[in-house]
Amino acid sequence: MRYPGSWCGADKRPGPRASRCEPALTTPVRRRSGLRTLGLLVLTALAEIGGCYLPQLWLNQGKTAWLLVPAVCCLALFVWLLSLHPAATGRVYAAYGGVYVAVAVGWLWQVDGIKPTAWDLTGAAIALAGMAIMVFAPRQI
């Protein structure tokens, strides 16, 4: 009998050794899942940066205190988005750190109007490489 979720058509119930039957990392399903995870990490970073940027405008640039209302909404969105990741919490936070660095460099350029240096871009690329290793590495179940 073939059981649901059995990728190799094994006739016995999947157990600890069933991971050998799972699809390779490059299958379309896994790639879509990886892109979805990356998109979720980017949205999470944007929510956190926005939630921290708005109070900074109020405190350092004399903007209205009403900016605290959307800041709180952004930070609540950040917490909710971070809770949507299905992987182990420590791994998600570490991978998120790499994406955060890259998004912050983009924010520097697009919102603050400061062109990143080659060092900024190199640092962001290294952070993203570390994130990719953690998120897309094959896992043994």
DSSP file (Angstrom, degrees, kcal/mol; ACC not computed):
  #  RESIDUE AA STRUCTURE BP1 BP2  ACC     N-H-->O    O-->H-N    N-H-->O    O-->H-N    TCO  KAPPA ALPHA  PHI   PSI    X-CA   Y-CA   Z-CA
    1    1 A M              0   0    0      0, 0.0     2,-0.5     0, 0.0     0, 0.0   0.000 360.0 360.0 360.0 137.2    0.0    0.0    0.0
    2    2 A R        -     0   0    0     11,-0.0     9,-0.1     4,-0.0    11,-0.1  -0.829 360.0-145.8 -96.3 128.6    1.3    3.5   -0.9
    3    3 A Y    >   -     0   0    0      7,-0.6     3,-1.8    -2,-0.5     6,-0.2  -0.666  26.9 -95.1 -95.9 148.0    0.9    6.1    1.9
    4    4 A P  T 3  S+     0   0    0      0, 0.0     3,-0.1     0, 0.0    -1,-0.1  -0.295 111.2  25.6 -58.4 141.5    0.1    9.8    1.3
    5    5 A G  T 3  S+     0   0    0      1,-0.3     2,-0.8    -3,-0.0    -2,-0.0   0.434  84.1 134.2  84.9  -1.1    3.2   11.9    1.3
    6    6 A S    <   -     0   0    0     -3,-1.8     3,-0.4     1,-0.2    -1,-0.3  -0.743  33.9-173.1 -85.4 114.0    5.5    9.0    0.2
    7    7 A W  S    S+     0   0    0     -2,-0.8    -1,-0.2     1,-0.2    15,-0.1   0.713  80.0  44.1 -81.2 -21.9    7.7   10.3   -2.6
    8    8 A C  S    S-     0   0    0     10,-0.1    -1,-0.2    15,-0.0    14,-0.1   0.385 109.5-112.1-108.3   5.9    9.3    7.1   -3.5
    9    9 A G        -     0   0    0     -3,-0.4    -2,-0.1     1,-0.2    -3,-0.0   0.791  49.1-178.5  73.0  27.0    6.2    4.8   -3.5
   10   10 A A        -     0   0    0      1,-0.1    -7,-0.6    -7,-0.1    -1,-0.2  -0.287  27.7-140.5 -61.3 144.9    7.4    2.8   -0.5
   11   11 A D  S    S+     0   0    0     -9,-0.1     2,-0.3     2,-0.1    -1,-0.1   0.453  79.3  67.7 -87.9  -0.8    5.1    0.0    0.5
   12   12 A K  S    S-     0   0    0      1,-0.1    -9,-0.3    -9,-0.1     3,-0.1  -0.817  99.0 -83.2-118.0 162.0    5.6    0.6    4.2
   13   13 A R        -     0   0    0     -2,-0.3    -2,-0.1     1,-0.1    -1,-0.1  -0.339  56.5-100.4 -60.8 134.8    4.6    3.4    6.4
   14   14 A P        +     0   0    0      0, 0.0    -1,-0.1     0, 0.0    -8,-0.0  -0.327  55.4 163.3 -59.8 136.3    7.1    6.3    6.3
   15   15 A G    >   -     0   0    0     -3,-0.1     3,-1.9    -2,-0.0     4,-0.3  -0.476  56.9 -52.3-132.8-156.7    9.4    6.3    9.3
   16   16 A P  G >  S+     0   0    0      0, 0.0     3,-0.6     0, 0.0   125,-0.1   0.792 134.7  49.8 -59.5 -28.7   12.7    7.8   10.3
   17   17 A R  G >  S+     0   0    0      1,-0.2     3,-1.5     2,-0.1     4,-0.2   0.432  83.2  93.7 -89.8   1.8   14.4    6.5    7.1
   18   18 A A  G X   +     0   0    0     -3,-1.9     3,-2.1     1,-0.3     4,-0.4   0.687  63.0  82.1 -67.9 -16.9   11.7    7.9    4.9
   19   19 A S  G X  S+     0   0    0     -3,-0.6     3,-1.1     1,-0.3    -1,-0.3   0.761  79.2  67.8 -62.4 -21.6   13.7   11.1    4.4
   20   20 A R  G <  S+     0   0    0     -3,-1.5    -1,-0.3     1,-0.2    -2,-0.2   0.754  98.0  53.2 -65.7 -22.2   15.6    9.3    1.7
   21   21 A C  G <  S+     0   0    0     -3,-2.1    -1,-0.2    -4,-0.2    -2,-0.2   0.512  85.4 107.9 -91.6  -5.5   12.5    9.3   -0.4
   22   22 A E  S <  S-     0   0    0     -3,-1.1   -16,-0.0    -4,-0.4    -3,-0.0  -0.323  79.9 -92.9 -72.3 156.9   11.8   13.0   -0.2
   23   23 A P        -     0   0    0      0, 0.0    -1,-0.1     0, 0.0   -15,-0.0  -0.233  46.6 -95.7 -66.8 158.1   12.4   15.2   -3.3
   24   24 A A    >   -     0   0    0      1,-0.1     3,-1.8    -3,-0.1     6,-0.2  -0.254  37.9-102.4 -68.7 162.5   15.7   16.9   -3.8
   25   25 A L  T 3  S+     0   0    0      1,-0.3    -1,-0.1     5,-0.1   112,-0.0   0.737 117.6  61.9 -58.6 -25.0   16.2   20.5   -2.8
   26   26 A T  T 3  S+     0   0    0      4,-0.1    -1,-0.3     5,-0.1    -2,-0.1   0.335  72.7 122.7 -90.3   8.9   15.8   21.7   -6.3
   27   27 A T  S <> S-     0   0    0     -3,-1.8     4,-2.3     1,-0.1     5,-0.2  -0.367  74.4-115.5 -67.6 152.6   12.2   20.5   -6.9
   28   28 A P  H  > S+     0   0    0      0, 0.0     4,-2.5     0, 0.0     5,-0.2   0.857 114.6  55.3 -57.2 -37.2    9.7   23.2   -7.9
   29   29 A V  H  > S+     0   0    0      1,-0.2     4,-2.0     2,-0.2     5,-0.1   0.932 110.2  45.0 -62.8 -45.2    7.8   22.7   -4.6
   30   30 A R  H  > S+     0   0    0     -6,-0.2     4,-2.3     2,-0.2    -1,-0.2   0.881 112.3  51.8 -67.2 -38.7   10.9   23.3   -2.5
   31   31 A R  H  X S+     0   0    0     -4,-2.3     4,-2.5     2,-0.2     5,-0.2   0.918 109.8  49.0 -64.5 -43.1   12.0   26.3   -4.6
   32   32 A R  H  X S+     0   0    0     -4,-2.5     4,-2.4     1,-0.2    -1,-0.2   0.907 111.2  50.5 -62.1 -40.8    8.5   28.0   -4.3
   33   33 A S  H  X S+     0   0    0     -4,-2.0     4,-2.3    -5,-0.2    -1,-0.2   0.895 110.4  49.9 -63.6 -40.2    8.6   27.4   -0.6
   34   34 A G  H  X S+     0   0    0     -4,-2.3     4,-2.4     2,-0.2    -2,-0.2   0.895 111.4  47.7 -65.9 -41.1   12.1   29.0   -0.4
   35   35 A L  H  X S+     0   0    0     -4,-2.5     4,-2.5     2,-0.2    -2,-0.2   0.876 111.1  51.6 -67.2 -37.1   11.0   32.0   -2.4
   36   36 A R  H  X S+     0   0    0     -4,-2.4     4,-2.3    -5,-0.2    -2,-0.2   0.915 110.6  48.9 -64.1 -42.7    7.9   32.4   -0.2
   37   37 A T  H  X S+     0   0    0     -4,-2.3     4,-2.4     2,-0.2    -2,-0.2   0.922 111.3  49.2 -62.7 -44.6   10.2   32.2    2.9
   38   38 A L  H  X S+     0   0    0     -4,-2.4     4,-2.2     1,-0.2    -2,-0.2   0.917 111.3  49.4 -62.1 -43.8   12.5   34.9    1.4
   39   39 A G  H  X S+     0   0    0     -4,-2.5     4,-2.4     1,-0.2    -1,-0.2   0.890 110.5  50.6 -62.0 -39.6    9.6   37.1    0.6
   40   40 A L  H  X S+     0   0    0     -4,-2.3     4,-2.2     1,-0.2    -1,-0.2   0.889 109.3  51.0 -65.9 -39.2    8.2   36.7    4.1
   41   41 A L  H  X S+     0   0    0     -4,-2.4     4,-2.2     2,-0.2    -2,-0.2   0.895 110.1  49.8 -64.3 -39.6   11.6   37.6    5.6
   42   42 A V  H  X S+     0   0    0     -4,-2.2     4,-2.4     2,-0.2    -2,-0.2   0.928 111.4  48.0 -65.4 -44.9   11.8   40.8    3.4
   43   43 A L  H  X S+     0   0    0     -4,-2.4     4,-2.2     1,-0.2    -2,-0.2   0.897 110.7  52.5 -61.4 -39.7    8.3   41.9    4.5
   44   44 A T  H  X S+     0   0    0     -4,-2.2     4,-2.1     1,-0.2    -1,-0.2   0.916 109.9  48.2 -61.7 -44.0    9.3   41.2    8.1
   45   45 A A  H  X S+     0   0    0     -4,-2.2     4,-2.9     1,-0.2     5,-0.3   0.909 110.2  51.3 -64.5 -42.3   12.4   43.4    7.8
   46   46 A L  H  X S+     0   0    0     -4,-2.4     4,-2.5     1,-0.2     5,-0.2   0.902 109.8  50.3 -62.1 -40.2   10.4   46.2    6.1
   47   47 A A  H  X S+     0   0    0     -4,-2.2     4,-2.1     2,-0.2    -1,-0.2   0.913 113.4  45.5 -64.8 -42.3    7.9   46.1    9.0
   48   48 A E  H  X S+     0   0    0     -4,-2.1     4,-1.4     2,-0.2     5,-0.2   0.936 114.1  47.2 -67.9 -45.4   10.6   46.3   11.6
   49   49 A I  H  X S+     0   0    0     -4,-2.9     4,-2.6     1,-0.2     3,-0.4   0.926 113.4  48.9 -63.0 -43.4   12.6   49.0    9.9
   50   50 A G  H  X S+     0   0    0     -4,-2.5     4,-1.9    -5,-0.3    -1,-0.2   0.901 108.9  53.4 -61.0 -40.5    9.4   51.1    9.4
   51   51 A G  H  < S+     0   0    0     -4,-2.1    -1,-0.2     1,-0.2    -2,-0.2   0.762 116.7  38.2 -66.8 -25.1    8.4   50.6   13.0
   52   52 A C  H  X S+     0   0    0     -4,-1.4     4,-1.1    -3,-0.4    -2,-0.2   0.740 112.4  56.8 -94.0 -28.2   11.8   51.9   14.1
   53   53 A Y  H  X S+     0   0    0     -4,-2.6     4,-1.9    -5,-0.2    -2,-0.2   0.886  99.9  57.6 -71.9 -40.2   12.2   54.6   11.5
   54   54 A L  H  X S+     0   0    0     -4,-1.9     4,-1.6     1,-0.2    -1,-0.2   0.919 107.2  45.7 -64.1 -45.6    9.0   56.5   12.3
   55   55 A P  H  > S+     0   0    0      0, 0.0     4,-3.1     0, 0.0     5,-0.2   0.861 109.0  58.3 -63.1 -31.8    9.8   57.2   16.0
   56   56 A Q  H  X>S+     0   0    0     -4,-1.1     4,-2.7     1,-0.2     5,-0.6   0.890 103.7  51.8 -62.6 -38.5   13.3   58.2   14.8
   57   57 A L  H  X5S+     0   0    0     -4,-1.9     6,-1.8     2,-0.2     4,-1.4   0.903 113.2  44.9 -62.8 -40.8   11.6   60.9   12.7
   58   58 A W  H  X5S+     0   0    0     -4,-1.6     4,-0.6     4,-0.2    -2,-0.2   0.927 119.8  39.5 -68.4 -45.8    9.6   62.1   15.7
   59   59 A L  H  <5S+     0   0    0     -4,-3.1    -2,-0.2     1,-0.1    -3,-0.2   0.888 129.7  24.4 -74.6 -39.9   12.6   62.1   18.1
   60   60 A N  H  <5S+     0   0    0     -4,-2.7    -3,-0.2    -5,-0.2    -2,-0.2   0.667 128.3  37.4-104.2 -19.9   15.4   63.4   15.9
   61   61 A Q  H  <<S-     0   0    0     -4,-1.4    -3,-0.2    -5,-0.6    -2,-0.1   0.342 100.6-116.8-118.5   6.9   13.7   65.4   13.1
   62   62 A G     <  +     0   0    0     -4,-0.6    -4,-0.2     1,-0.1    -3,-0.1   0.713  58.3 155.0  69.9  20.8   10.8   67.1   15.0
   63   63 A K        -     0   0    0     -6,-1.8    -1,-0.1     1,-0.2    -2,-0.0  -0.234  53.6 -69.1 -73.7 171.5    8.0   65.4   13.1
   64   64 A T    >   -     0   0    0      1,-0.1     3,-1.5     2,-0.1    -1,-0.2  -0.246  32.9-128.8 -65.1 146.5    4.6   64.9   14.6
   65   65 A A  G >  S+     0   0    0      1,-0.3     3,-2.1     2,-0.2     4,-0.3   0.657 100.2  82.7 -68.4 -15.1    4.1   62.4   17.5
   66   66 A W  G >  S+     0   0    0      1,-0.3     3,-1.3     2,-0.2    -1,-0.3   0.678  71.5  78.1 -63.5 -15.5    1.3   60.9   15.5
   67   67 A L  G <> S+     0   0    0     -3,-1.5     4,-1.5     1,-0.2    -1,-0.3   0.691  78.8  72.1 -65.6 -15.9    4.0   58.9   13.7
   68   68 A L  H <> S+     0   0    0     -3,-2.1     4,-2.3     2,-0.2    -1,-0.2   0.797  87.8  62.7 -68.9 -27.0    4.0   56.7   16.7
   69   69 A V  H <> S+     0   0    0     -3,-1.3     4,-1.8    -4,-0.3    -1,-0.2   0.971 108.6  37.6 -65.3 -54.1    0.6   55.2   15.8
   70   70 A P  H  > S+     0   0    0      0, 0.0     4,-2.6     0, 0.0    -1,-0.2   0.824 113.4  60.3 -66.9 -26.1    1.8   53.7   12.4
   71   71 A A  H  X S+     0   0    0     -4,-1.5     4,-2.4     2,-0.2    -2,-0.2   0.933 105.1  46.9 -63.6 -44.3    5.1   52.8   14.1
   72   72 A V  H  X S+     0   0    0     -4,-2.3     4,-2.4     1,-0.2    -1,-0.2   0.902 112.1  51.1 -63.1 -40.4    3.2   50.6   16.7
   73   73 A C  H  X S+     0   0    0     -4,-1.8     4,-2.4     2,-0.2    -2,-0.2   0.908 109.8  50.0 -62.5 -42.3    1.2   49.1   13.8
   74   74 A C  H  X S+     0   0    0     -4,-2.6     4,-2.4     2,-0.2    -2,-0.2   0.916 111.7  47.5 -62.5 -43.4    4.4   48.3   11.9
   75   75 A L  H  X S+     0   0    0     -4,-2.4     4,-2.2     2,-0.2    -2,-0.2   0.868 111.1  50.8 -69.5 -35.1    6.0   46.7   14.9
   76   76 A A  H  X S+     0   0    0     -4,-2.4     4,-2.2     2,-0.2    -1,-0.2   0.912 111.3  49.1 -65.2 -40.9    2.9   44.6   15.6
   77   77 A L  H  X S+     0   0    0     -4,-2.4     4,-3.0     2,-0.2     5,-0.2   0.901 108.4  54.7 -61.7 -41.9    3.0   43.5   12.0
   78   78 A F  H  X S+     0   0    0     -4,-2.4     4,-2.4     2,-0.2    -2,-0.2   0.930 109.2  46.3 -56.5 -48.8    6.7   42.7   12.4
   79   79 A V  H  X S+     0   0    0     -4,-2.2     4,-1.4     1,-0.2    -1,-0.2   0.913 114.1  48.2 -63.2 -42.8    6.0   40.4   15.4
   80   80 A W  H  X S+     0   0    0     -4,-2.2     4,-0.5     1,-0.2     3,-0.3   0.928 112.1  48.4 -64.8 -44.8    3.1   38.7   13.6
   81   81 A L  H >< S+     0   0    0     -4,-3.0     3,-1.2     1,-0.2     4,-0.3   0.893 108.7  53.9 -62.9 -39.2    5.1   38.1   10.4
   82   82 A L  H >< S+     0   0    0     -4,-2.4     3,-0.8     1,-0.3    -1,-0.2   0.814 104.1  56.6 -65.2 -28.7    8.0   36.7   12.4
   83   83 A S  H 3< S+     0   0    0     -4,-1.4    -1,-0.3    -3,-0.3    -2,-0.2   0.616  93.2  70.5 -77.6 -11.0    5.6   34.2   14.0
   84   84 A L  T << S+     0   0    0     -3,-1.2    -1,-0.2    -4,-0.5    -2,-0.2   0.599  70.1 106.6 -82.1 -10.4    4.5   32.9   10.5
   85   85 A H    <   -     0   0    0     -3,-0.8     7,-0.1    -4,-0.3   -48,-0.0  -0.547  57.8-156.5 -74.3 128.6    7.8   31.1    9.8
   86   86 A P        +     0   0    0      0, 0.0    -1,-0.1     0, 0.0     3,-0.1   0.604  62.5  89.5 -82.4 -11.3    7.5   27.3   10.1
   87   87 A A  S    S-     0   0    0      1,-0.2     5,-0.0     2,-0.1    48,-0.0  -0.158  96.1 -61.0 -82.1 176.9   11.1   26.5   10.8
   88   88 A A     >  -     0   0    0      1,-0.1     4,-2.3     4,-0.1     3,-0.2  -0.308  50.4-124.7 -57.9 137.6   13.0   26.4   14.1
   89   89 A T  H  > S+     0   0    0      1,-0.2     4,-2.5     2,-0.2     5,-0.2   0.889 106.1  49.9 -57.5 -47.9   12.9   29.7   15.9
   90   90 A G  H  > S+     0   0    0      1,-0.2     4,-2.1     2,-0.2    -1,-0.2   0.891 112.0  48.6 -60.5 -40.4   16.6   30.2   16.3
   91   91 A R  H  > S+     0   0    0      2,-0.2     4,-2.6    -3,-0.2     5,-0.2   0.892 110.9  50.9 -66.9 -39.8   17.3   29.4   12.7
   92   92 A V  H  X S+     0   0    0     -4,-2.3     4,-2.8     2,-0.2    -2,-0.2   0.930 110.9  48.1 -63.6 -45.3   14.6   31.8   11.5
   93   93 A Y  H  X S+     0   0    0     -4,-2.5     4,-1.6     2,-0.2    -2,-0.2   0.901 113.3  47.8 -63.7 -40.3   16.0   34.7   13.7
   94   94 A A  H  X S+     0   0    0     -4,-2.1     4,-1.1    -5,-0.2    -2,-0.2   0.928 114.7  45.0 -66.8 -44.4   19.5   34.1   12.4
   95   95 A A  H  X S+     0   0    0     -4,-2.6     4,-1.7     1,-0.2     3,-0.4   0.890 109.4  56.9 -65.4 -38.6   18.4   33.9    8.8
   96   96 A Y  H  X S+     0   0    0     -4,-2.8     4,-3.0    -5,-0.2    -1,-0.2   0.869  98.9  61.2 -59.9 -36.5   16.2   37.0    9.3
   97   97 A G  H  X S+     0   0    0     -4,-1.6     4,-1.9     1,-0.2    -1,-0.2   0.893 103.6  49.2 -58.3 -41.3   19.3   38.9   10.5
   98   98 A G  H  X S+     0   0    0     -4,-1.1     4,-1.6    -3,-0.4    -1,-0.2   0.912 113.5  45.2 -65.2 -42.8   20.9   38.4    7.1
   99   99 A V  H  X S+     0   0    0     -4,-1.7     4,-2.7     1,-0.2     5,-0.2   0.892 109.3  57.1 -67.6 -38.7   17.9   39.6    5.2
  100  100 A Y  H  X S+     0   0    0     -4,-3.0     4,-2.7     1,-0.2    -2,-0.2   0.910 104.4  52.2 -58.2 -43.6   17.5   42.5    7.6
  101  101 A V  H  X S+     0   0    0     -4,-1.9     4,-1.8     1,-0.2    -1,-0.2   0.933 112.4  44.9 -59.2 -47.0   21.0   43.7    6.8
  102  102 A A  H  X S+     0   0    0     -4,-1.6     4,-1.9    22,-0.2    -2,-0.2   0.906 114.3  47.9 -66.1 -41.9   20.3   43.7    3.1
  103  103 A V  H  X S+     0   0    0     -4,-2.7     4,-2.6     1,-0.2    -1,-0.2   0.885 108.9  54.8 -66.5 -37.7   16.9   45.4    3.4
  104  104 A A  H  X S+     0   0    0     -4,-2.7     4,-2.4    -5,-0.2    -1,-0.2   0.878 106.9  50.6 -63.5 -37.4   18.4   48.0    5.7
  105  105 A V  H  X S+     0   0    0     -4,-1.8     4,-1.6     2,-0.2    -1,-0.2   0.905 111.1  48.9 -66.4 -40.0   21.0   48.9    3.0
  106  106 A G  H  X S+     0   0    0     -4,-1.9     4,-3.1     2,-0.2     5,-0.3   0.892 110.4  51.0 -63.5 -39.2   18.2   49.2    0.5
  107  107 A W  H  X>S+     0   0    0     -4,-2.6     4,-2.6     1,-0.2     5,-1.7   0.909 105.6  56.1 -63.0 -42.8   16.3   51.4    2.9
  108  108 A L  H  <5S+     0   0    0     -4,-2.4     6,-2.5     3,-0.2    -1,-0.2   0.895 115.7  38.1 -53.9 -42.8   19.4   53.6    3.3
  109  109 A W  H  <5S+     0   0    0     -4,-1.6     4,-0.3     4,-0.2    -2,-0.2   0.940 124.9  34.5 -76.2 -50.7   19.4   54.1   -0.4
  110  110 A Q  H  <5S+     0   0    0     -4,-3.1    -3,-0.2    -5,-0.1    -2,-0.2   0.868 131.1  24.5 -80.0 -37.7   15.7   54.4   -1.2
  111  111 A V  T  <5S+     0   0    0     -4,-2.6    -3,-0.2    -5,-0.3    -2,-0.1   0.885 129.7  37.0 -97.0 -47.2   14.3   56.2    1.8
  112  112 A D  S   <S-     0   0    0     -5,-1.7    -3,-0.2     2,-0.1    -4,-0.1   0.668  98.5-131.2 -81.6 -15.4   17.3   58.1    3.3
  113  113 A G        +     0   0    0     -6,-0.4     2,-0.6    -4,-0.3    -4,-0.2   0.739  60.1 135.7  74.5  23.0   18.7   58.9   -0.1
  114  114 A I        -     0   0    0     -6,-2.5    -1,-0.2    -7,-0.2    -2,-0.1  -0.917  54.3-131.4-107.7 120.1   22.2   57.8    0.7
  115  115 A K        -     0   0    0     -2,-0.6    -6,-0.0    -3,-0.1   -10,-0.0  -0.531  28.2-118.2 -71.2 127.3   23.9   55.7   -1.9
  116  116 A P        -     0   0    0      0, 0.0     2,-0.1     0, 0.0    -1,-0.1  -0.327  25.3-125.9 -64.8 146.0   25.5   52.5   -0.4
  117  117 A T     >  -     0   0    0      1,-0.1     4,-2.2    -2,-0.0     5,-0.2  -0.331  28.7-101.4 -80.8 171.2   29.2   52.1   -0.6
  118  118 A A  H  > S+     0   0    0      1,-0.2     4,-2.4     2,-0.2     5,-0.2   0.851 126.4  54.6 -60.8 -33.9   30.9   49.1   -2.0
  119  119 A W  H  > S+     0   0    0      2,-0.2     4,-2.6     1,-0.2    -1,-0.2   0.894 106.0  51.1 -68.0 -39.6   31.6   48.0    1.6
  120  120 A D  H  > S+     0   0    0      2,-0.2     4,-2.3     1,-0.2    -2,-0.2   0.940 113.5  44.7 -59.7 -47.8   27.8   48.3    2.4
  121  121 A L  H  X S+     0   0    0     -4,-2.2     4,-2.3     2,-0.2    -2,-0.2   0.877 112.8  50.9 -67.2 -38.3   26.9   46.2   -0.6
  122  122 A T  H  X S+     0   0    0     -4,-2.4     4,-2.4     2,-0.2    -1,-0.2   0.928 110.9  48.7 -64.7 -44.9   29.7   43.6    0.1
  123  123 A G  H  X S+     0   0    0     -4,-2.6     4,-2.4     1,-0.2    -2,-0.2   0.907 111.7  49.1 -61.1 -42.3   28.5   43.3    3.7
  124  124 A A  H  X S+     0   0    0     -4,-2.3     4,-2.4     2,-0.2   -22,-0.2   0.891 110.5  51.3 -64.8 -39.2   24.9   42.8    2.6
  125  125 A A  H  X S+     0   0    0     -4,-2.3     4,-2.2     2,-0.2    -2,-0.2   0.905 110.6  48.2 -65.0 -41.0   25.9   40.2    0.1
  126  126 A I  H  X S+     0   0    0     -4,-2.4     4,-2.2     2,-0.2    -2,-0.2   0.913 111.3  50.4 -65.4 -41.6   27.9   38.3    2.8
  127  127 A A  H  X S+     0   0    0     -4,-2.4     4,-2.1     1,-0.2    -2,-0.2   0.910 111.6  48.2 -62.3 -41.6   24.9   38.5    5.1
  128  128 A L  H  X S+     0   0    0     -4,-2.4     4,-2.6     2,-0.2    -1,-0.2   0.862 108.4  54.4 -67.2 -35.4   22.6   37.2    2.4
  129  129 A A  H  X S+     0   0    0     -4,-2.2     4,-2.1     2,-0.2    -2,-0.2   0.922 109.2  48.2 -63.3 -42.6   25.0   34.3    1.6
  130  130 A G  H  X S+     0   0    0     -4,-2.2     4,-1.9     1,-0.2    -2,-0.2   0.901 111.6  50.1 -62.8 -41.1   24.9   33.3    5.2
  131  131 A M  H  X S+     0   0    0     -4,-2.1     4,-2.8     1,-0.2     5,-0.3   0.918 109.2  51.5 -62.7 -43.6   21.1   33.5    5.3
  132  132 A A  H  X S+     0   0    0     -4,-2.6     4,-2.5     1,-0.2    -2,-0.2   0.888 107.8  52.3 -63.8 -39.1   20.9   31.3    2.1
  133  133 A I  H  X S+     0   0    0     -4,-2.1     4,-0.8     1,-0.2    -1,-0.2   0.923 114.3  43.0 -60.9 -43.8   23.1   28.7    3.6
  134  134 A M  H  < S+     0   0    0     -4,-1.9    -2,-0.2    -5,-0.2    -1,-0.2   0.905 121.2  38.0 -70.7 -41.6   20.9   28.5    6.7
  135  135 A V  H  < S+     0   0    0     -4,-2.8    -2,-0.2     1,-0.2    -3,-0.2   0.896 123.0  36.8 -79.4 -41.1   17.5   28.6    5.0
  136  136 A F  H  < S+     0   0    0     -4,-2.5    -1,-0.2    -5,-0.3    -2,-0.2   0.394  83.9 119.6 -99.5   4.0   18.2   26.5    1.9
  137  137 A A  S  < S-     0   0    0     -4,-0.8     2,-0.1    -5,-0.2    -4,-0.0  -0.403  74.1-101.7 -66.5 143.8   20.5   23.8    3.3
  138  138 A P        -     0   0    0      0, 0.0     2,-0.4     0, 0.0    -1,-0.1  -0.406  39.5-150.0 -65.5 143.6   19.2   20.2    3.0
  139  139 A R        -     0   0    0     -2,-0.1     2,-0.5    -3,-0.1    -3,-0.0  -0.920   7.9-138.2-118.6 141.1   17.8   18.9    6.3
  140  140 A Q              0   0    0     -2,-0.4  -120,-0.0     1,-0.1     0, 0.0  -0.861 360.0 360.0 -95.0 129.6   17.7   15.4    7.6
  141  141 A I              0   0    0     -2,-0.5    -1,-0.1  -125,-0.1  -123,-0.1   0.424 360.0 360.0 -95.5 360.0   14.4   14.5    9.2
